[in-house]
Amino acid sequence: MLLKTHWYQLMRYNTDSRTLIKFFTLFFVLLYGLLVAKLEDHFKIPLDKSGPHQIRNIDFIYMLNLDERPEKFMHSVDELAPYGITPFRFSAVNGWELSYEVIDDVGVKYVPWMKQGLMGTCYFPEYEGEPFHEVMQVMGRNYFCHCMARGAIGIILSHLSILKDAYDSGYETIWVMEDDVEVIKDPHLMSDLIEKLDSLVGKDGWDFLFTDQDTKDQNGQYVPCLGHALRPNFTPSNPYKFLERVDISPEFRRVGARYGAYSMIVRRSGMKKMLDFTREGIFLPYDMEYTLPDDIRMYNVREDVVSTQPRALSDNGAPNYKHKLIAH
């Protein structure tokens, strides 16, 4: 009888413990849902997309450009003009002009189940635009990765806005460029290269195709990426995948990670994967976010077609366009 009593007490304790765990799990899931705003509410909708903004095998060509940088757009347009290619100018999100309310909506909201000990960066009105850095620990507080600048927040919102527009428009394949591209070879080669990659891995076998071997530093030297950045609410199932650099043909290299988003072909599958992956907020610069999804499939061309301009002007880390306005 005593043994039976102990058995019932033990079963009740275990049942109560499981119920308590389920309760707190449900509580944090519901709380997190309340804390997280809908990221796409802050996407920018492109206007008047009429015009010849496509080439063979590419449904639409976008080019990000800040309204404050018309000279950068014109320089890139001049690079493409000899080949009869006219990208659609997407008026980029200027992170330096975003309200604190928007910034506080688009990052990752901290909850206790996330990775511990990560440094994060926040933006508060009382700091007048200056970043605030701390170990991520305040529940419900909005964080970005350590030292992420407001310009980089605008860049990733711009890229995601384009992916959302392309996905909603029914496009299967798009070309996304930033306004600091340098044309190395005839960009129409990408139409043939898409067909070759399709024949190698299948039309559904890739998400991103970058139009150069790797990003470059200010001296024009290639800078490979062989790792990944930490995200508080994500752990890769295979951390070794970021080391992958496999030549699959004379034209293509399969990569697990890379830097730079200045010229990339994106398949519809890649659009959806990135929109789904960032649904709960952005945390890293775009070229550190797009490598993370476990099922993302990325390829580089092995000979540069369209690359980046070394020493190109940038407003990611600071609103340098304001110096231009002052000079005038």
Secondary structure, 3 states (H helix, E strand, C coil): CHHHHHHHHHHHHHHHHHHHHHHHHHHHHHHHHHHCCCHHHHCCCCCCCCCCCCECCECEEEEEECCCCHHHHHHHHHHHHHHCCCCEEEECCCHHHCCHHHHHHHCEECCCCCCCCCEEEEECHHHCCCEEEEECCCCCCEEEECCCCHHHHHHHHHHHHHHHHHHHCCCCEEEEECCCEEECCCCCHHHHHHHHHHHHHCCCCCCEEECCCCEECCCCCEECCCCCCCECCECCCCHHHHHCEEECCCCEEEECCCCCCCEEEEEHHHHHHHHHHCCCCCCCCHHHHCCCCCCCCEEEECCCCEEECCCCCCCCCCCCHHHHHHHC
